[in-house]
Amino acid sequence: MSTQKTKLKNKSSQLPLAPILRLMKEATGMLVSEKAALLMRDLLEETIERLAESAADIAKIANKKTITDEMLKVAKKNRERGR
């Protein structure tokens, strides 16, 4: 077991906590602590940022100014492959 603790970010979030709590409860059928929901929100925001940045790189290579769903799909595949 790791002794490292994941720290919750002290930044303002654009994602509301209530839907995250609800989705986690619906997915698991379990109660979800506020700390767990806060951590999930941080993880979701990090994932969104990484995928958006990867998709933006793809858009730049294609000389486009708009990120498309296809670019996000490619970015996700690239992330899964470790690129």
C-alpha positions in Angstrom: 0.0 0.0 0.0 1.3 3.4 -1.0 1.8 6.0 1.8 1.5 8.8 -0.7 -1.8 10.8 -0.4 -3.5 12.4 -3.3 -4.1 16.0 -2.4 -7.3 17.7 -3.5 -6.7 20.7 -5.6 -7.6 24.1 -4.1 -8.7 25.6 -7.3 -12.2 26.7 -8.4 -13.9 24.1 -10.5 -16.2 24.4 -13.5 -17.7 21.0 -12.9 -20.5 20.9 -10.3 -20.1 18.3 -7.6 -23.8 17.1 -7.4 -23.8 15.4 -10.8 -20.5 13.7 -10.0 -21.9 12.4 -6.7 -25.1 11.2 -8.4 -23.2 9.4 -11.3 -20.8 7.7 -8.8 -23.7 6.6 -6.7 -25.7 5.3 -9.7 -22.7 3.5 -11.1 -21.8 1.7 -7.8 -25.0 1.6 -5.8 -22.9 2.8 -2.9 -22.8 6.0 -0.8 -20.0 8.3 -1.9 -18.1 10.6 0.4 -17.7 14.3 -0.5 -13.9 13.8 -0.5 -14.2 10.9 -3.0 -16.4 13.1 -5.2 -14.0 16.0 -5.0 -11.1 13.7 -6.0 -13.2 12.3 -8.9 -13.9 15.9 -10.0 -10.1 16.7 -10.0 -9.4 13.5 -11.9 -12.1 14.2 -14.5 -10.8 17.8 -15.0 -7.2 16.5 -15.5 -8.5 13.9 -18.0 -10.4 16.6 -19.9 -7.4 18.9 -20.0 -5.1 16.2 -21.2 -7.4 15.0 -23.9 -8.3 18.5 -25.0 -4.5 19.4 -25.3 -3.9 16.2 -27.3 -6.8 17.0 -29.6 -5.6 20.5 -30.0 -2.2 19.2 -31.1 -3.9 17.1 -33.7 -5.9 20.1 -34.9 -2.8 22.2 -35.2 -1.0 19.5 -37.2 -4.1 19.4 -39.5 -4.0 23.2 -39.7 -7.5 23.4 -38.2 -8.9 25.8 -35.6 -11.7 23.5 -34.3 -11.3 20.4 -32.3 -13.7 17.7 -33.6 -15.1 14.6 -32.1 -12.8 12.6 -34.4 -9.8 14.4 -33.1 -10.8 13.6 -29.5 -11.3 9.9 -30.5 -7.7 9.9 -31.9 -6.4 11.7 -28.9 -8.0 9.0 -26.6 -6.6 6.2 -28.7 -3.1 7.8 -28.6 -3.4 8.2 -24.8 -4.4 4.5 -24.4 -1.4 3.5 -26.4 0.9 5.6 -24.3 1.8 8.2 -27.0 
